[in-house]
Amino acid sequence: MTLPRVLAIAEAANPDWVSVPLVGWSLAHALREVADVHLVTHVRNREAVLRQGYIEGNSVTFIDSDRLARPLWQLGEVLRFGKGRGWTTVQAMAALAYPHFERLVWREFGPLIRAGAFDIVHRITPLSPTISSPIARKCARAGVPFVLGPLNGGVPWPEGFNAERLAEREVLSYLRSAYRYLPGRNRTLRHAAAILTGSGHTRSEIPERFQDKVVYLPENAVDPARFSRLARPGMPPLRACFIGRMVPYKGPDMLLSAAAPLLQSGALRLEMIGDGPMLAGLKAQATEEGLEAAVTFHGWLPHERVQEVAGACHMLTFPSIREFGGGVVLEAMALGLVPLVVDYAGPGELVSSATGLKVPIGPRAAIIKGVREALKEVVADPGQLAPLSEAARARVLEHFTWAAKARQVAQVYDWVRDPSRGRPDLLAA
C-alpha cells in the first residue's frame, strides 16, 4: 500500500529540547514510519534536525518568521515577569505571531498543495487550541484534508489555588475564554477534516457542531530507547520521587507536607528531582520539619541520571493541580513506577485504578490529606504496588510509545482520506 504523502507543519520541533518542541519533533519523526512525511519547522530548529539525518529541501524545510516572531517573543518574556511563568502570556504572543509563519509556509508550499503533491496537511504544533491555522481553509479549497492537533491546554485553575495562579503570573488566564470568539478559530475548526484533542477538557471546548471531527489522542508519549530501564527499588523503606519544576502548581510543597509523618518515622524516602524558584523554600521546609535525613534534593539532572535516581524508587508522587499533558507520568510508568497523582486534567486521564493511585482534586488541605492517606496505605500494604507497576508499564508500551502514536495517527489519516471507514476510536478519555 502506498504511504500517504503528508506535509507535517510543526513550528516547534526540536529533538534537543523539552515540552512542546520535543512533542512536535517526536511525533513528526515517528510519522515517517506510516507516511511519506515532509517536515516544515522553524529555522531555529535547523541544526538539531539536520543532525538527525534530515536533508534540507528533501525531507525538511525551515521557515524563518523571526521578523515578526522574535519581537513578540521578546515582549512576552518581559510581560511574563520571569522565566517559566506566565504561560498564557506566552500563548497570547504566539497567537499573534503564528499566522505569519503559516503565510510563509503557504507561500512555499501552496502551489504544491494545490497541485496535489500532498495527500494530507497536518498541523502538529502549536498544541494550543487558541491558535488558529489560516492554511486550513486554503487546504479545504484545494481538496486536501487538513488534520489539526493534538490540541491541549487551557485547563481551568481549580478553586482554592488563586495564590498559585498569581505566583505563576497567570493574569491573562482570567481572560482566556475570549479566544472562543475569535473568527479565525471557528474557520480553522470548520475547515479541518479531523481535530485531535489531547484531553477531555480540550475536547469539551470544541463546539458541538464540530464534535463529529474530534478524535481523542493524548499528545505525550515515550521513547523506549530513552526510558529503557526497569525500576529496581530494592528493600523497604518505601521510596518515592518527584520529577518536575519546583513551582507552585506542581505541588512539591504539598508533597513534603503530606509525606512528613512517614519521612520522620523512616517509613519513606523521597527523591526530589528538578529545579525552580521554590527549591530554596522547599529545602527550608524540609529543615524546619526535620525531614533532611529522608529527603534528597537533586536539582536539575540530565536524562540518564533522572532514570538512575527514579529507577531506585517504587513510586512517582506528583500532586500537580494543573498539568495539561503529564508526560512525566508516562515516563515514570514506562520505568515501572506506580504514579500517585491528583485526579485532574492530564495525569488524571492517563492514570486509571489499574495503573496507579489518584486523589480527588480539591482544596490544598484536602489534597495533602489525600496524598498522605494514599502513602500510608502503600506503606501498610506494599504488595499492591507490583500489579500496578506491571499494568502501568504494559499500558505505556502498548499505547504510549511514539511508534504506537504514529500508528494511531495513521488511522486518522486513513479516515480523512476515506470517510467511509468511520471515525477511529483510539483511546477512551
Order of alpha helices (4+ residues) and beta strands (2+ residues): beta-alpha-beta-alpha-beta-alpha-alpha-beta-alpha-beta-alpha-alpha-beta-alpha-beta-beta-alpha-beta-alpha-beta-alpha-beta-alpha-beta-alpha-beta-alpha-alpha-alpha
